[in-house]
Amino acid sequence: MRTGTAFTVTIGAGATVRYFNHSWNAAQHVVWYLMPITPQTGGPELDWDVAVERTSAALCTYWITVRNLTGIPVTFEGRYAVLNA
């Protein structure tokens, strides 16, 4: 397994944004997850969905939609794990 951080960004209070990460090997099994860096107790800070686009026979693009569930800006890392690397 190979892991890493693809991006670090800040999302505004209550905002929803969409990011993309391209040129991934379509034969790999990739899992995306987000980790808030901004601490806030009392409940979840982020929710996200991942969609995939097959851009060629060998490559794909991941589209990650992120929702800030809080009333403050949240900085987070977009992390991935390649399970069959």
Secondary structure as a PSIPRED ss2 file (coil, helix, strand):
# PSIPRED VFORMAT (PSIPRED V4.0)

   1 M C   1.000  0.000  0.000
   2 R E   0.000  0.000  1.000
   3 T E   0.000  0.000  1.000
   4 G E   0.000  0.000  1.000
   5 T E   0.000  0.000  1.000
   6 A E   0.000  0.000  1.000
   7 F E   0.000  0.000  1.000
   8 T E   0.000  0.000  1.000
   9 V E   0.000  0.000  1.000
  10 T E   0.000  0.000  1.000
  11 I E   0.000  0.000  1.000
  12 G C   1.000  0.000  0.000
  13 A C   1.000  0.000  0.000
  14 G C   1.000  0.000  0.000
  15 A C   1.000  0.000  0.000
  16 T E   0.000  0.000  1.000
  17 V E   0.000  0.000  1.000
  18 R E   0.000  0.000  1.000
  19 Y E   0.000  0.000  1.000
  20 F E   0.000  0.000  1.000
  21 N E   0.000  0.000  1.000
  22 H E   0.000  0.000  1.000
  23 S E   0.000  0.000  1.000
  24 W E   0.000  0.000  1.000
  25 N E   0.000  0.000  1.000
  26 A C   1.000  0.000  0.000
  27 A C   1.000  0.000  0.000
  28 Q C   1.000  0.000  0.000
  29 H C   1.000  0.000  0.000
  30 V E   0.000  0.000  1.000
  31 V E   0.000  0.000  1.000
  32 W E   0.000  0.000  1.000
  33 Y E   0.000  0.000  1.000
  34 L E   0.000  0.000  1.000
  35 M E   0.000  0.000  1.000
  36 P E   0.000  0.000  1.000
  37 I C   1.000  0.000  0.000
  38 T C   1.000  0.000  0.000
  39 P C   1.000  0.000  0.000
  40 Q C   1.000  0.000  0.000
  41 T C   1.000  0.000  0.000
  42 G C   1.000  0.000  0.000
  43 G C   1.000  0.000  0.000
  44 P C   1.000  0.000  0.000
  45 E C   1.000  0.000  0.000
  46 L E   0.000  0.000  1.000
  47 D E   0.000  0.000  1.000
  48 W E   0.000  0.000  1.000
  49 D E   0.000  0.000  1.000
  50 V E   0.000  0.000  1.000
  51 A E   0.000  0.000  1.000
  52 V E   0.000  0.000  1.000
  53 E E   0.000  0.000  1.000
  54 R E   0.000  0.000  1.000
  55 T C   1.000  0.000  0.000
  56 S C   1.000  0.000  0.000
  57 A C   1.000  0.000  0.000
  58 A C   1.000  0.000  0.000
  59 L E   0.000  0.000  1.000
  60 C E   0.000  0.000  1.000
  61 T E   0.000  0.000  1.000
  62 Y E   0.000  0.000  1.000
  63 W E   0.000  0.000  1.000
  64 I E   0.000  0.000  1.000
  65 T E   0.000  0.000  1.000
  66 V E   0.000  0.000  1.000
  67 R E   0.000  0.000  1.000
  68 N E   0.000  0.000  1.000
  69 L C   1.000  0.000  0.000
  70 T C   1.000  0.000  0.000
  71 G C   1.000  0.000  0.000
  72 I C   1.000  0.000  0.000
  73 P C   1.000  0.000  0.000
  74 V E   0.000  0.000  1.000
  75 T E   0.000  0.000  1.000
  76 F E   0.000  0.000  1.000
  77 E E   0.000  0.000  1.000
  78 G E   0.000  0.000  1.000
  79 R E   0.000  0.000  1.000
  80 Y E   0.000  0.000  1.000
  81 A E   0.000  0.000  1.000
  82 V E   0.000  0.000  1.000
  83 L C   1.000  0.000  0.000
  84 N C   1.000  0.000  0.000
  85 A C   1.000  0.000  0.000
